[in-house]
Amino acid sequence: MKPIRKSLFSPLAISLFLALSVAQAACAQTTQTAQAAKPAAESSPASLQPLQAELQQIRAAFPGDMSIYMKNLSTGDEIAIDSDTVYETFSVIKLAIAAELMHQVEAGKFSLSDRIPLKAENERLPSGVLYTMQPGLAPTVKDLLTLMIIISDNEATDVLGDKVGRANVTSYAHSLGLTKTSIQFSDLDWDRTWLGTLDPGYRHASGDETIKFPFGKYSDEQVRAAFGHTIYDAGIYFGHSTTRDIGHLLELMATGKLVSKPASDLILGAMEKQQVNDRFPRYLHNIRIAHKTGDGQPFIANDAGVLWVKDQPIVLVVFTGHHRGNTASLHDSIARVAALVVKHYGGELSPDFTSTTKEQ
């Protein structure tokens, strides 16, 4: 064994050694504390409790049913209020049709540039513009997809629904984990049921016959009652889903994982051109938004989309049902949900926004 050198144990050496050890320990402790604190400061999201309370307040004042799903894709913040209950989607289901459409396009079954000649029988009750065109128009598949999203054209919707197959839309949604999402009936099925409640002769009407329905023969109350009956009692629906399901679909789009990034971007690009902006965008200022509405007023109004607030993509979906008020107040309640979410994350709102909930 080698002898230990005596000089290592001199009083001065021992003092220096102890001082150095204490300094190193203190430095190590400071570094560990800083390293532990830094991730916590970076990853800790702002408390969601105030936002949750404000959204619950809107829902509590709402004369009907309301489901809300919100997820900040940058922070992982998530709020789910009645988000697993199945609601009538109305035209929000067109996002699922668009997803299956792009799924089949990328599988090589057809091309976005393929043209589809439209016939008189393809006409649908006013929603969009195609019903006003002469038979024989041949828009591309991409044209029809765009019209289905930005102005919710129901003629375009039924043509695309027939092309891809509604059972395939439901099957693809389920494969993505959207297990409570389904579409079974066409818009024409829905219109025949509604109009047939007023006049049984329309239960088997063609599309071009439905747009000639003599609404003037019936009072507004009769038309409204028939509409409500079709929603809740006739055993037919335009689309079924939950806010969580549609939120997941939107998350796949926003992250470029719905079919592919080009497919996701194409659908989101159409949604950014949305022309029905009386809900989510109502109180927003300088906020990028891609969204799709669903309309069954005054009983139902929905909105679903992605809002980019300070470069944070936020998925937001609001469904309603059994509303007992006017259409303006219905839309306003949905608009306020979006405004409160954007405000929470530091986004700009229009000057006319107030936090007071207004329902009539």
Secondary structure, 3 states (H helix, E strand, C coil): CCCCCHHHHCHHHHHHHHHHHHHHHHHHHHHHHHHHHHHHHHHCCCCCHHHHHHHHHHHHHCCCEEEEEEEECCCCCEEEECCCCCEECHHHHHHHHHHHHHHHHHCCCCCCCCECCCCHHHCCCCCCCHHHCCCCCCCEHHHHHHHHHHCCCHHHHHHHHHHHCHHHHHHHHHHCCCCCCECCCCHHHHHHHHHHHHCHHHCCCCHHHHCCCCHHHCCHHHHHHHHHHHHHCCCCCCCEECHHHHHHHHHHHHCCCCCCHHHHHHHHHHHHCCCCCCCHHHHEECCEEEEEEEEECCCEEEEEEEEEECCEEEEEEEEEECCCCCHHHHHHHHHHHHHHHHHHCCCEECCCCCCCCCCC
